[in-house]
Amino acid sequence: MKLLINCSNLSFGGGVQASLSIINEIISSQFSNIDVNFILSEAIYNQLDPSYKCLQSIHFIKYKKNIFSRLFYLNLSLNRIEKKIKPDIVFSIFGPNFWKPVAPHLVGFANPWIIYPKSEAFNLIHPLFRPIIKLKYALMKYVFKYSATHMVVETEEVKKRVNKILKVPNKNIHIVPNTYSKIYSNATIKYKNTQKSFIEDFYLLCLTHDYIHKNISVLADVLENVNRRGVKCKLYLTLTEKDFETKPISLKRYAVNMGPVPVEKCPALYEKADAIILPTLLECFTANFPEAMKMGVPILTSDRPFSHDICHNAALFFDPLDVDDISNKIINIATDEILYRKLINEGHKRSNDFILPNQRALHYIELCMRILNLPIPQDKELLLEKSN
């Protein structure tokens, strides 16, 4: 099987992190009888392990955006690449990318704006721009349907909503669960003495790009409230300097902006944090949750179905639009050592439910083979020659 993996459209955020994990696992796992080629955005190419670029068996193409990459279905550069490689199947790790290849096209779906059209996240958009944004995501529905012959999602909930909202037949929607990256596989649980929060600052980590649905600005009033009530609380952010400058002064007073952080340095951020916080209004899946579980860091997040679906009992949930509720939950976790340890233990148990990173790579390879009606070896070790 000749496989072309397309990441040309991914430049920042969780899509880059997930793609790097998948790429690393596919390269380090020696799949038999599979010719793999990659089209990588500059952001992903620049974070790739330099030793991979010397491999003779793997072909990397660094893709530079041009005017055609922003036009619907006119991506001539990708057409030329496909014509040269002649793949049996194309796998775009996450769409949409406004490209319909000749070969069967498996596209990853992880855009919650499309499948939750009535979300309160739309209320965070200025009323003048709201109709434009809604039109944008309405058009994206058709882009996905036009460009993809098959779609892959990460949870059963998302599959149901893709079937309902995009009208994609269930037989063309496949599930491959998301997970943490390999760099977290050897993480050990750390039990913190939470009493230090009364002497030192209690540090929260919000590890995300400044997407509007992440609802970061609500933390300005939250931090003011928590500190006014006697709990010394600070926040690590990973925003660009430009995005950080737009945040309220009250948020900057309590926040330390680390800037965008390369994937390999993210575990060190979890090590610095006493808990993670994510007041998100929309998700399909976020790797923050399994990563925090593996690192032994408690989770504070939104009381929404997508969060419960991923975290189960391994998080303290709050109303992401209620400053007092978020504040109360932060104070609870910062002052109650029993609760703190309970969340760590629940996270450790829940982390065992996620597949391993190399298993996710295997699932994607098998899915491509099934789409092409190729025989799947009964013994997976025949397909995966070296397990890591």
Secondary structure, DSSP 8 states (H G I E B T S, - for coil): -EEEEEETT--SSHHHHHHHHHHHHHHHS-BTT-EEEEEEEHHHHHHS-GGGGG-SS-EEEEE---GGGGSTT--HHHHHHHHHH--SEEEESS---S---SS-EEEE---HHHH-TT-GGGGGS-TTTHHHHHHHHHHHHHHHHHH-SEEEESSHHHHHHHHHHS---GGGEEE------GGGTT-------GGGGGTS-EEEEE-S---GGG-TTHHHHHHHHHHHTT--EEEEE---HHHHHTS-HHHHHHEEE--S--GGGHHHHHHH-SEEEE--S--S--THHHHHHHHT--EEEE-SHHHHHHHTTSSEEE-TT-HHHHHHHHHHHHH-HHHHHHHHHHHHHHHTTS--HHHHHHHHHHHHHHHTT----SSHHHHBSS--
